[in-house]
Amino acid sequence: MKALKANHDTPTYSKLIKAMRAMMLQADRFEDIRITNVSEEAHVAQGSFYNHFGTLDAARQAVISREEAECWKKMLQYYNRIPIGTFSQKVQRLAVNLTVYINTSSSFRKIVCENAPWYGYFTETDLSGSESTQFHQDLKEYAKSAGISQDQAMMNVHMLLTNTARYAYKALNKKIPLTLKETQTYVRKTASHLFPEK
């Protein structure tokens, strides 16, 4: 059944998102979740689910997008708190902080790391919030000085964060504790190819 255009401001939508998130955190596998479970958890009619999402995968993507947006918001707040250094240095600190976020946020690991494909990670994240003003300004200045487009500069940021997230999650999967020094070394090496210093 085709989903209708969801109104994200309705109480029903909020209930369904909250319920879907709870189901994703509780279930061992995404395949174990049923629309009836989500609707019952949200205390809404099953038809409301179809009106807002249409499919479980659409609901899952909505929850994942929210988790990523919350992560980005916290990353940008961190970025803004430490304005010292070149753009490359700031982004490297951002990547290191991402590993901390992944290690300390069990909900992020469960919902995003285990259920989302890593290729293109973060590329769909909305960066239009007020927290992103300084980031965009720095990105624009870096792109100009490096002689590349802003799109390419942003893709380089995506690649650094994606690779760092993979690195952190791989260590978690293997139950290998990462030290700050090891993470910084990995991030610095990866960034050297993406943000070469002139």
VENVEN-V483064 format. One record per residue. N is the residue number from 1. RES is the residue in one small letter. SS is DSSP state (~ for helix, > for strand, _ for the rest). OMEGA is omega as a letter, one per 20 degrees, with the letter a starting at -180 (999 if undefined). NEAR is the number of other ideal C-beta (glycine too) atoms within 10 Angstrom. Layout:
n=N res=RES ss=SS omega=OMEGA near=NEAR
n=N res=RES ss=SS omega=OMEGA near=NEAR
This chain:
n=1 res=m ss=_ omega=a near=9
n=2 res=k ss=_ omega=a near=6
n=3 res=a ss=_ omega=r near=14
n=4 res=l ss=_ omega=r near=11
n=5 res=k ss=_ omega=a near=7
n=6 res=a ss=_ omega=r near=18
n=7 res=n ss=_ omega=a near=10
n=8 res=h ss=_ omega=a near=11
n=9 res=d ss=_ omega=a near=7
n=10 res=t ss=_ omega=r near=13
n=11 res=p ss=~ omega=a near=8
n=12 res=t ss=~ omega=r near=17
n=13 res=y ss=~ omega=a near=19
n=14 res=s ss=~ omega=r near=12
n=15 res=k ss=~ omega=a near=18
n=16 res=l ss=~ omega=r near=25
n=17 res=i ss=~ omega=r near=20
n=18 res=k ss=~ omega=r near=14
n=19 res=a ss=~ omega=r near=21
n=20 res=m ss=~ omega=r near=27
n=21 res=r ss=~ omega=r near=22
n=22 res=a ss=~ omega=r near=15
n=23 res=m ss=~ omega=a near=23
n=24 res=m ss=~ omega=r near=22
n=25 res=l ss=~ omega=a near=12
n=26 res=q ss=~ omega=a near=12
n=27 res=a ss=_ omega=r near=14
n=28 res=d ss=_ omega=r near=6
n=29 res=r ss=_ omega=r near=8
n=30 res=f ss=~ omega=a near=14
n=31 res=e ss=~ omega=a near=8
n=32 res=d ss=~ omega=a near=10
n=33 res=i ss=_ omega=r near=18
n=34 res=r ss=_ omega=r near=12
n=35 res=i ss=~ omega=r near=17
n=36 res=t ss=~ omega=r near=10
n=37 res=n ss=~ omega=a near=17
n=38 res=v ss=~ omega=a near=25
n=39 res=s ss=~ omega=r near=20
n=40 res=e ss=~ omega=r near=13
n=41 res=e ss=~ omega=a near=18
n=42 res=a ss=~ omega=a near=22
n=43 res=h ss=_ omega=r near=9
n=44 res=v ss=_ omega=r near=19
n=45 res=a ss=_ omega=a near=11
n=46 res=q ss=~ omega=r near=13
n=47 res=g ss=~ omega=r near=10
n=48 res=s ss=~ omega=r near=16
n=49 res=f ss=~ omega=a near=24
n=50 res=y ss=~ omega=r near=16
n=51 res=n ss=~ omega=a near=20
n=52 res=h ss=~ omega=a near=23
n=53 res=f ss=_ omega=a near=24
n=54 res=g ss=_ omega=a near=16
n=55 res=t ss=_ omega=r near=14
n=56 res=l ss=~ omega=a near=18
n=57 res=d ss=~ omega=r near=10
n=58 res=a ss=~ omega=r near=14
n=59 res=a ss=~ omega=r near=25
n=60 res=r ss=~ omega=r near=20
n=61 res=q ss=~ omega=r near=15
n=62 res=a ss=~ omega=r near=18
n=63 res=v ss=~ omega=r near=22
n=64 res=i ss=~ omega=r near=18
n=65 res=s ss=~ omega=r near=15
n=66 res=r ss=~ omega=r near=16
n=67 res=e ss=~ omega=r near=21
n=68 res=e ss=~ omega=r near=19
n=69 res=a ss=~ omega=r near=15
n=70 res=e ss=~ omega=r near=15
n=71 res=c ss=~ omega=a near=20
n=72 res=w ss=~ omega=r near=21
n=73 res=k ss=~ omega=r near=15
n=74 res=k ss=~ omega=r near=16
n=75 res=m ss=~ omega=a near=21
n=76 res=l ss=~ omega=r near=19
n=77 res=q ss=~ omega=r near=10
n=78 res=y ss=~ omega=r near=18
n=79 res=y ss=~ omega=a near=20
n=80 res=n ss=~ omega=a near=15
n=81 res=r ss=~ omega=a near=8
n=82 res=i ss=_ omega=a near=12
n=83 res=p ss=_ omega=a near=9
n=84 res=i ss=_ omega=r near=7
n=85 res=g ss=_ omega=r near=12
n=86 res=t ss=_ omega=r near=14
n=87 res=f ss=~ omega=r near=20
n=88 res=s ss=~ omega=a near=19
n=89 res=q ss=~ omega=r near=15
n=90 res=k ss=~ omega=a near=20
n=91 res=v ss=~ omega=r near=25
n=92 res=q ss=~ omega=r near=22
n=93 res=r ss=~ omega=r near=19
n=94 res=l ss=~ omega=a near=20
n=95 res=a ss=~ omega=r near=26
n=96 res=v ss=~ omega=r near=18
n=97 res=n ss=~ omega=r near=17
n=98 res=l ss=~ omega=r near=26
n=99 res=t ss=~ omega=r near=23
n=100 res=v ss=~ omega=r near=14
n=101 res=y ss=~ omega=r near=17
n=102 res=i ss=~ omega=a near=21
n=103 res=n ss=~ omega=a near=17
n=104 res=t ss=~ omega=a near=9
n=105 res=s ss=_ omega=a near=17
n=106 res=s ss=~ omega=r near=10
n=107 res=s ss=~ omega=r near=12
n=108 res=f ss=~ omega=r near=20
n=109 res=r ss=~ omega=a near=18
n=110 res=k ss=~ omega=a near=16
n=111 res=i ss=~ omega=a near=22
n=112 res=v ss=~ omega=a near=25
n=113 res=c ss=~ omega=a near=19
n=114 res=e ss=_ omega=a near=12
n=115 res=n ss=_ omega=a near=15
n=116 res=a ss=_ omega=r near=16
n=117 res=p ss=_ omega=a near=6
n=118 res=w ss=_ omega=a near=13
n=119 res=y ss=_ omega=r near=8
n=120 res=g ss=_ omega=a near=12
n=121 res=y ss=_ omega=a near=19
n=122 res=f ss=_ omega=a near=21
n=123 res=t ss=_ omega=a near=13
n=124 res=e ss=_ omega=a near=12
n=125 res=t ss=_ omega=r near=17
n=126 res=d ss=_ omega=r near=11
n=127 res=l ss=_ omega=a near=16
n=128 res=s ss=_ omega=a near=9
n=129 res=g ss=_ omega=a near=12
n=130 res=s ss=~ omega=a near=8
n=131 res=e ss=~ omega=a near=17
n=132 res=s ss=~ omega=a near=18
n=133 res=t ss=~ omega=a near=13
n=134 res=q ss=~ omega=r near=14
n=135 res=f ss=~ omega=a near=22
n=136 res=h ss=~ omega=r near=13
n=137 res=q ss=~ omega=r near=11
n=138 res=d ss=~ omega=r near=18
n=139 res=l ss=~ omega=a near=19
n=140 res=k ss=~ omega=a near=13
n=141 res=e ss=~ omega=r near=13
n=142 res=y ss=~ omega=a near=20
n=143 res=a ss=~ omega=a near=18
n=144 res=k ss=~ omega=a near=12
n=145 res=s ss=~ omega=a near=12
n=146 res=a ss=~ omega=r near=17
n=147 res=g ss=_ omega=r near=8
n=148 res=i ss=_ omega=r near=13
n=149 res=s ss=_ omega=r near=11
n=150 res=q ss=~ omega=r near=13
n=151 res=d ss=~ omega=r near=9
n=152 res=q ss=~ omega=r near=12
n=153 res=a ss=~ omega=r near=23
n=154 res=m ss=~ omega=r near=17
n=155 res=m ss=~ omega=r near=15
n=156 res=n ss=~ omega=r near=21
n=157 res=v ss=~ omega=r near=22
n=158 res=h ss=~ omega=a near=17
n=159 res=m ss=~ omega=r near=18
n=160 res=l ss=~ omega=a near=23
n=161 res=l ss=~ omega=r near=23
n=162 res=t ss=~ omega=a near=19
n=163 res=n ss=~ omega=r near=19
n=164 res=t ss=~ omega=r near=23
n=165 res=a ss=~ omega=r near=22
n=166 res=r ss=~ omega=a near=14
n=167 res=y ss=~ omega=a near=20
n=168 res=a ss=~ omega=a near=23
n=169 res=y ss=~ omega=r near=18
n=170 res=k ss=~ omega=r near=11
n=171 res=a ss=~ omega=r near=18
n=172 res=l ss=~ omega=a near=16
n=173 res=n ss=~ omega=a near=11
n=174 res=k ss=_ omega=a near=7
n=175 res=k ss=_ omega=r near=6
n=176 res=i ss=_ omega=r near=9
n=177 res=p ss=_ omega=r near=8
n=178 res=l ss=_ omega=r near=16
n=179 res=t ss=_ omega=r near=8
n=180 res=l ss=~ omega=a near=10
n=181 res=k ss=~ omega=r near=8
n=182 res=e ss=~ omega=r near=14
n=183 res=t ss=~ omega=r near=21
n=184 res=q ss=~ omega=r near=15
n=185 res=t ss=~ omega=r near=11
n=186 res=y ss=~ omega=a near=19
n=187 res=v ss=~ omega=a near=23
n=188 res=r ss=~ omega=a near=14
n=189 res=k ss=~ omega=r near=9
n=190 res=t ss=~ omega=a near=19
n=191 res=a ss=~ omega=a near=22
n=192 res=s ss=~ omega=r near=12
n=193 res=h ss=~ omega=a near=11
n=194 res=l ss=~ omega=a near=18
n=195 res=f ss=_ omega=a near=19
n=196 res=p ss=_ omega=r near=9
n=197 res=e ss=_ omega=r near=9
n=198 res=k ss=_ omega=999 near=5
